[in-house]
Amino acid sequence: MATNNLKTLLDEAKVHPGTFSTRTHLSRHTLLALYHGKRTAAPKSQGSIVKALNSMLKKELAVGDVFPPKKQQKAVRAQRSA
């Protein structure tokens, strides 16, 4: 299962993933899969998601803030299972 902070950030912005897909020019299915942690985003998709989040939240997020590196994902999974 992919780990990302997309769900937290979209809930903070009070935006549904379906409507967010129009801002990122990604398919609704892709964003819902990312939102629920069912898949990992490609680098190009990550960039468009972060760009849209920055404009909506008025923040300076990096790709690593939304999609943590694999090493961090393993640490998060280990904490959840313990």
PEBELZI-V525406 format. One record per residue. N is the residue number from 1. RES is the residue in one letter. SS is DSSP state (A for helix, B for strand, O for the rest). NEAR is the number of other C-alpha atoms within 8 Angstrom. Layout:
<<N;RES;SS;NEAR> <N;RES;SS;NEAR>>
This chain:
<<1;M;O;5> <2;A;O;9> <3;T;O;9> <4;N;O;10> <5;N;O;9> <6;L;A;10> <7;K;A;9> <8;T;A;7> <9;L;A;9> <10;L;A;11> <11;D;A;9> <12;E;A;7> <13;A;A;8> <14;K;O;6> <15;V;O;9> <16;H;O;8> <17;P;A;11> <18;G;A;9> <19;T;A;8> <20;F;A;9> <21;S;A;12> <22;T;A;9> <23;R;A;7> <24;T;A;9> <25;H;O;7> <26;L;O;9> <27;S;O;8> <28;R;A;9> <29;H;A;6> <30;T;A;8> <31;L;A;12> <32;L;A;10> <33;A;A;10> <34;L;A;14> <35;Y;A;10> <36;H;O;7> <37;G;O;11> <38;K;O;9> <39;R;O;8> <40;T;O;8> <41;A;O;7> <42;A;O;6> <43;P;A;6> <44;K;A;6> <45;S;A;9> <46;Q;A;11> <47;G;A;9> <48;S;A;10> <49;I;A;9> <50;V;A;12> <51;K;A;8> <52;A;A;10> <53;L;A;12> <54;N;A;11> <55;S;A;8> <56;M;A;7> <57;L;A;7> <58;K;O;7> <59;K;O;7> <60;E;O;5> <61;L;O;9> <62;A;O;7> <63;V;A;10> <64;G;A;7> <65;D;A;8> <66;V;A;11> <67;F;O;11> <68;P;O;11> <69;P;O;7> <70;K;A;6> <71;K;A;6> <72;Q;A;8> <73;Q;A;11> <74;K;A;8> <75;A;A;8> <76;V;A;8> <77;R;A;8> <78;A;A;8> <79;Q;A;7> <80;R;A;6> <81;S;A;5> <82;A;O;4>>
